[in-house]
Amino acid sequence: KQWYQRRVRGKIQMWYRLEPAGSHGVWGLDDYQFLPFIFGSAQFLGNPIISPEQFVHPEIVAKYCEDYMFLECIKFINEVKTGPFAEHSNQLWSISGVATWTKVNGGLIKMYKAEVLAKHPVIQHFVFGSLLSFNPR
């Protein structure tokens, strides 16, 4: 987890100033990735320490970002974007109002299906095989 976050996000994206293709801007989840938020929210399932409303607080992010992928993603966003969090990351800000991590995780999975897997320009580049099969209807 940390190797990916530091190498891919910290080095490659920032060094080359890579811009995402097809970004939804402020209305997207994050300009660069989606899956780390799904995996990261799954880490919080059954976690009594941090509730969804707390991930927007910088002190929570600073304290727990090394332990939780979701918070490391938030830390990265805070490092590369300026201004109020609610303005530059509106979708994530809205997620902080969800009552439980179970609902956050389920909602992110539904959003991933609709915004990524259901989009032909994205899914046409997937390599399908026996582990990830594709049966067109």
Backbone as a ProteinNet text record, in pm:
[ID]
protein_1_A
[PRIMARY]
KQWYQRRVRGKIQMWYRLEPAGSHGVWGLDDYQFLPFIFGSAQFLGNPIISPEQFVHPEIVAKYCEDYMFLECIKFINEVKTGPFAEHSNQLWSISGVATWTKVNGGLIKMYKAEVLAKHPVIQHFVFGSLLSFNPR
[TERTIARY]
83.5	0	87	178.4	257.8	353.4	404.4	492.6	417.7	297	216.6	188.4	143.6	106.1	224.4	339.7	456.9	514.2	525	586.5	494.5	377.3	288.6	234.1	178.9	116.9	219.6	305.4	398.7	505.3	552.6	663.3	616.1	553.6	520.1	418	306.8	203	249.6	319.4	361.7	482.1	578.6	699.4	664.9	581.6	547.1	420.9	364.3	243.1	134.3	112.4	15	-125	-197.4	-336.4	-424.1	-529.8	-616.3	-701.1	-724.2	-812.1	-955.6	-1044.1	-1185.1	-1221.1	-1147.7	-1175.3	-1309	-1377.2	-1502.8	-1477.9	-1351.3	-1316.8	-1365.4	-1422.2	-1466.1	-1577	-1647.7	-1758.6	-1714.5	-1587.5	-1536	-1487.8	-1467.8	-1421.7	-1278.5	-1191.1	-1053.5	-1007.3	-917.1	-873	-797.8	-735.2	-645.3	-690.4	-762.1	-799.1	-930	-978.6	-1105.4	-1090.1	-1022.5	-1011.8	-949.9	-847.4	-795.2	-899	-997	-1102.9	-1196.2	-1221.4	-1304.2	-1231.6	-1105.4	-1028.4	-1009.3	-983.6	-963.1	-1087.7	-1203.2	-1327	-1357.1	-1316	-1335.7	-1252.1	-1137.2	-1056.3	-1131.3	-1223.2	-1296.2	-1421.5	-1457.9	-1577.7	-1562	-1653.7	-1647.3	-1546.8	-1490.6	-1390.9	-1462	-1448.5	-1516.2	-1438.1	-1315.9	-1229.5	-1261.2	-1278.1	-1296.2	-1429.8	-1511.9	-1640.3	-1622.9	-1712.7	-1699.9	-1689.3	-1757.2	-1753.1	-1616.5	-1530.2	-1401.4	-1290.3	-1305.7	-1193.3	-1162.6	-1249	-1221.3	-1141.1	-1117.2	-1042	-892.1	-813.8	-669.7	-595.8	-637.4	-567.1	-590.7	-707.9	-737.2	-655.2	-651.6	-573.5	-426.1	-371.3	-229.8	-198.6	-287.7	-263.8	-273.5	-365.5	-393.8	-360.6	-302.5	-280.9	-184.8	-94.7	-2.4	-70.6	-182.6	-250.9	-368.5	-425.6	-547.2	-532.9	-556.2	-541.4	-632.4	-755.1	-849.3	-792.4	-737.1	-682.4	-554.2	-477.9	-359.5	-400.6	-510	-563	-608.1	-673.6	-718.3	-597.3	-494.1	-371.7	-312.1	-307.8	-254.5	-335.6	-466.9	-553.9	-525.8	-511.9	-483.4	-348.8	-254.3	-121.6	-120	-204.4	-196.9	-304.1	-405.9	-512.1	-514.7	-559.4	-566.6	-711.3	-735.9	-870.3	-945.1	-1067	-1148.2	-1177.3	-1166.9	-1188.6	-1325.1	-1426.2	-1562.6	-1573.6	-1484.7	-1489.6	-1411.7	-1290.3	-1209.9	-1240.1	-1307.7	-1340.7	-1483.8	-1576.1	-1716.1	-1774.6	-1742.2	-1794.6	-1746.8	-1619.9	-1566.5	-1626.2	-1643.9	-1705.6	-1846.1	-1920	-2054.2	-2051.3	-1951.2	-1938.2	-1916.9	-1855.5	-1831.9	-1961.8	-2071.5	-2201.3	-2276.8	-2220.4	-2284.4	-2264.3	-2366.5	-2368.7	-2266.4	-2246.5	-2158.5	-2061.7	-1952.7	-1856.2	-1914.3	-2007.3	-2073.2	-2146.9	-2217	-2288.4	-2191.2	-2083.4	-1981.8	-1923.4	-1880.9	-1819.2	-1916.7	-2039.5	-2139.9	-2168.2	-2175.5	-2198.6	-2082.9	-1960.3	-1842.9	-1838.2	-1876.6	-1879.9	-1984.2	-2101.9	-2205.6	-2157.6	-2090.8	-2040.5	-1933.5	-1847	-1741.8	-1804.4	-1906.5	-1974.9	-2034.4	-2099.8	-2166.6	-2068.6	-1965.8	-1875.9	-1754.1	-1722.6	-1604.7	-1643	-1695.8	-1722	-1832.6	-1925	-2034.6	-2001.7	-1881.8	-1842.8	-1758.8	-1810.1	-1739.9	-1599.9	-1579.8	-1444.6	-1341.1	-1386	-1294.9	-1280.8	-1391.9	-1392.3	-1336.3	-1334.7	-1281.9	-1133.5	-1064.7	-922	-891.2	-993.5	-972.4	-935.2	-848.4	-814.7	-896.3	-983.5	-1069.1	-1009.7	-1024	-973.3	-1060.1	-1003.5	-1083	-1113.5	-1026.9	-1053	-1152.2	-1149.1	-1240.8	-1305.3	-1414.1	-1477.6	-1576.2	-1608	-1702.4	-1799.3	-1924.8	-2028.7	-2125.2	-2109.9	-2201.3	-2343.9	-2436.7	-2579.2	-2639.5
-119.6	0	124.6	134.9	256.8	269.5	157.7	164.8	224.3	173.2	224.8	372.8	408	546.9	639.8	601.2	690.4	692.1	574.9	568.3	623.8	570.1	608.3	747.8	773.9	904.1	1010.1	980.9	1082.1	1118.3	1020.3	1046.7	1071.6	973.1	981.1	1090.4	1089.1	1188.3	1330.2	1349.5	1484.7	1529.8	1443	1479.5	1520.5	1438.6	1465.9	1551	1590.6	1673	1611.7	1482.1	1410.2	1461	1480.3	1523.5	1403.4	1383.6	1269.8	1292.1	1183.8	1191.9	1171.1	1253.1	1236.6	1269.1	1356.1	1393.7	1464.9	1440.4	1510	1636.7	1670	1790.2	1783	1890	1896.7	1795.6	1750	1656.6	1511.3	1486	1349.7	1313.3	1185.1	1140.1	1185.9	1157.7	1203.3	1208.9	1297.1	1312.9	1191.4	1114.8	1010.3	867.6	840.8	702.7	690.5	566.8	537.7	418.5	314.1	191.3	208.9	291.6	307.4	358.8	433.5	479.9	364.6	274.5	157.5	68	34.9	-50	18.2	147.9	222.6	230.9	249.4	253.2	115.1	10.1	-126.4	-149.3	-82.6	-93.6	-41.7	49	109.3	31.6	-71.3	-147.7	-205.8	-173.9	-221.3	-147.6	-37.2	39	141.3	127.1	221.6	351.1	359.7	473.8	596.5	575.5	687.6	671.8	773.6	773.1	849.1	829.3	899	1051.4	1109.7	1256.5	1308.9	1221.1	1266.1	1274	1209.1	1206	1341.7	1438.8	1572	1658.9	1609.7	1685.4	1659.8	1763.4	1746.3	1672.5	1694.4	1627.1	1476	1432.1	1288.3	1229.4	1300.5	1255.2	1242.2	1342.6	1340.3	1225.3	1199.6	1096.7	954.8	931.5	794.8	764	857	834.9	720.2	689.3	578.3	443.4	440.6	314.4	284.7	386.4	368.7	428.9	346.7	388.1	506	504.8	612.3	746.4	747.2	871.4	913.6	816.7	852.6	918.9	873.3	937.4	1080.6	1098.6	1232.8	1322.7	1268.7	1346	1394.3	1305.2	1341.9	1455.4	1444.6	1549.8	1681.9	1677.9	1799.6	1860.1	1777.3	1827	1891.2	1842	1892.2	1994.5	2006.1	2102.1	2210.8	2326.8	2438.7	2482.3	2553.7	2602.8	2509.3	2545.8	2462.7	2325.6	2222.5	2085	2069.4	2131.2	2119.7	2175.2	2266.2	2325.4	2244.7	2199.8	2128.2	1978.8	1922.9	1780	1760.9	1813.9	1815.2	1676.3	1581.3	1445.2	1383	1396.9	1341.5	1413.5	1542.5	1618.4	1564.4	1535.6	1480	1343.2	1264.2	1130.4	1140	1247.3	1261.1	1274.3	1299.3	1309.8	1177.9	1071.8	940.2	882.1	814.4	770.4	662.1	563	450.8	420.1	353.1	311.6	202.9	124.6	22.9	90.2	198.1	271.8	343.6	396.7	462.9	362	246.3	144.9	95.2	65.9	21.2	126.2	251.7	360.9	378.7	363.5	376.1	263.7	144.1	31.9	57.4	105.2	137.9	248.4	348.4	458.9	409.6	319.2	263.5	186.6	108.6	33.9	129.1	235.3	329	419.5	468.6	568.5	509.7	382.9	322.8	199.1	98.9	-27.9	-19.6	72.8	84.9	179.3	233.1	327	254.7	244.7	174.3	230.8	362.6	413.4	367.6	332.2	284	133.6	63.7	-81.4	-149.3	-79.7	-140.1	-174	-113.2	-136.9	-247.7	-302.2	-410	-538.2	-615.6	-746.4	-847.4	-917.6	-1014.8	-1153.4	-1233.9	-1370.8	-1456.7	-1565.9	-1657.7	-1601.4	-1516.4	-1458	-1343.5	-1269.8	-1157.8	-1178	-1252.7	-1285.6	-1177.8	-1176.6	-1079.3	-1153	-1147.2	-1209.4	-1102.1	-1054.1	-948.3	-1002	-916.2	-957.5	-937
0	0	0	91.4	100	-17.7	-68.7	-183.8	-301.6	-328.1	-439.2	-420.8	-301.2	-275.6	-298.3	-250.5	-261.4	-402	-465.4	-598	-706.4	-714.9	-824.3	-804.1	-686	-663.7	-632.4	-537.3	-491.3	-592.1	-665.9	-757.6	-900.4	-959.7	-1101.5	-1130.4	-1058.6	-1087.4	-1060.1	-952.3	-918.4	-1002.1	-1022.3	-1097.3	-1240.1	-1305.5	-1443.8	-1457.2	-1345.3	-1343.9	-1433.5	-1413.2	-1494.2	-1466.2	-1572.3	-1562.1	-1595.6	-1520	-1548.1	-1673.1	-1746.3	-1863.2	-1819	-1867.3	-1835.9	-1692.5	-1630.2	-1492.2	-1481	-1371.4	-1344.7	-1263.2	-1243.3	-1168.2	-1024.8	-976.9	-837.8	-809	-911.7	-890.3	-896.5	-923.9	-922.9	-783.8	-762.4	-631.6	-607.5	-700.9	-695.8	-840.2	-871.1	-1008.9	-1061.5	-975.1	-1021.2	-996.2	-892.1	-864.4	-789.9	-787.4	-722.6	-628.3	-675.5	-596.9	-458.6	-441.2	-304.7	-205.3	-253.6	-163.6	-125.9	-220.3	-189.4	-89.9	-120.4	-29.8	106	102.2	226.1	312	249	327.6	385.5	316.2	368.2	494.5	504.5	626.3	749	727.7	840	880.4	803.8	838.9	978.9	1066.8	1204.6	1291.3	1239.6	1315	1403.8	1535.1	1624.9	1648.8	1599.4	1629.8	1544.6	1413.8	1321.2	1248.1	1254.9	1183.7	1051.6	956.3	827.3	840.1	934.9	947.1	990	1041	1093.5	989.9	873.2	779	716.1	732.9	677.9	775	895.2	994.8	978.9	952.6	928.8	1041.5	1166.1	1276.2	1274.8	1231.9	1219.9	1105.4	993.1	877.1	915.3	980.4	1018.9	1114.9	1207.6	1308.6	1253.5	1159.3	1115.9	970.1	895.3	752.7	722.7	812.5	790	806.8	877	907.1	814.9	752.3	674.3	534.9	433.2	294.3	259.4	307	279.1	326.2	446.5	500.8	429.6	379.8	302.6	171.3	112.7	-8.8	21.6	134.5	174.6	198.2	259.8	283.8	151.5	53.3	-77.5	-140.5	-132.5	-186.4	-116.7	14.9	90.7	53.5	10.1	-27.4	-165.4	-256.3	-393.8	-429.4	-347.6	-376.3	-269.6	-310	-217	-199	-92.5	-64.5	28.2	61.2	150.6	89.3	170.5	125.8	59	115.4	61.8	-79.4	-116.1	-249.6	-352.3	-317.9	-417.6	-423.1	-323.7	-322.3	-272.8	-348.5	-307.2	-285.3	-371.9	-355.9	-225	-195.6	-70.5	49.9	37.7	146.2	173.6	67.9	83	149.8	117.4	177	327.5	373	516.9	595.5	526.2	592.2	601.6	545.3	549.9	690.3	738.8	878.8	914.4	826	861.4	747.9	783.5	682.4	592.2	642.1	560.3	444.8	473.9	369	276	330.9	248	149.7	199.3	115.3	8.6	47.8	-49.1	-155.3	-113.9	-207.5	-304.4	-255.6	-342.6	-445.5	-404.1	-497.9	-606.5	-567.5	-666.3	-760.3	-705.2	-785	-883.3	-838	-924.5	-1041	-1011.1	-1117.4	-1220.3	-1173.2	-1263.7	-1338	-1269.4	-1327.7	-1398.8	-1371.4	-1432.8	-1513.7	-1446.6	-1514.4	-1618.8	-1604.4	-1701	-1816.7	-1818.4	-1923.8	-2029.4	-2149	-2255.6	-2284.8	-2289.2	-2315.4	-2211.6	-2093	-1989.3	-1997.5	-1999.2	-1988.7	-2113.7	-2227.4	-2350.5	-2337.8	-2242.6	-2225.3	-2124.1	-2058.6	-1962.6	-2036.7	-1976.8	-2029.3	-1949.4	-2017.7	-1950.5	-1966.8	-1863.3	-1865.9	-1776.4	-1730.2	-1648	-1509.8	-1457.1	-1325.1	-1331.3	-1439.7	-1459.1	-1595.8	-1596	-1724.6	-1765.5	-1891.6	-1946.3	-2037.2	-2003.1	-2082.6	-2130.3	-2253.7	-2300.8	-2309.4	-2278.6	-2281.4	-2416
[MASK]
+++++++++++++++++++++++++++++++++++++++++++++++++++++++++++++++++++++++++++++++++++++++++++++++++++++++++++++++++++++++++++++++++++++++++

